[in-house]
Structures are given as structure tokens and as C-alpha cells.
């Protein structure tokens, strides 16, 4: 009996949650809403990509400084690898920017 009650109330909850679907006003309003949400989503996702890229660059710089402090004779080689890492991370962020402009 408990399973039937559980099934009944879960179906009732799904039916109540589906009611706003039938309350759509028209296609013109929907198009502008979709365009607005695309712009908001693109901005949020690019901000996320840029923030994570900045965290990656900070990690690269910190690790390079730590490595140079531990072994000063390898500082030149570490600097080269650090600059390459910065370039790769920055290229990924620029790629995310390009995708945002193309997609959204």
C-alpha cells in the first residue's frame, strides 16, 4: 500500500510541475527569451573559462617559482617551460572566447 501511495504522490507532483509548460504565451516572446538566455549563458561560461584559465596560470607560475627556488641552476629551463604553459593556457581561453562569439 505504501508503494502505491508513493507512486500516486510522485505522479501528482510531476503533473503539478508540468503545468507551467501549458502556460506558454507565444512564439515571439519565446524567441527573445532564448536569445537573452543564450547571451547570459555565454557570458557565464566564458567567465568560468577565463577564471579557470587564470587559476591554471597561477598554478604554473607558482610551480615554476618553487622549482627555481629549489634548483636555481634550472631556472632558465623552467622559465621557458613556464612561458610555454602560459601560452597554451591563454590560447585555450582565447579559443573559448571565439567559440562564445560563434555559438552565441
Protein Blocks (a to p, Z undefined) as FASTA:
>chain_A
ZZmmmmmmmmmmmmmmmmmmmmcfblmlmmmmmmmmmmmmmmmmmmmmmmmmmmmmmmmm
mmmmmmmmmmmmlmmmmmmmmmmmmmmmmmmmmmmmmmmmmmZZ
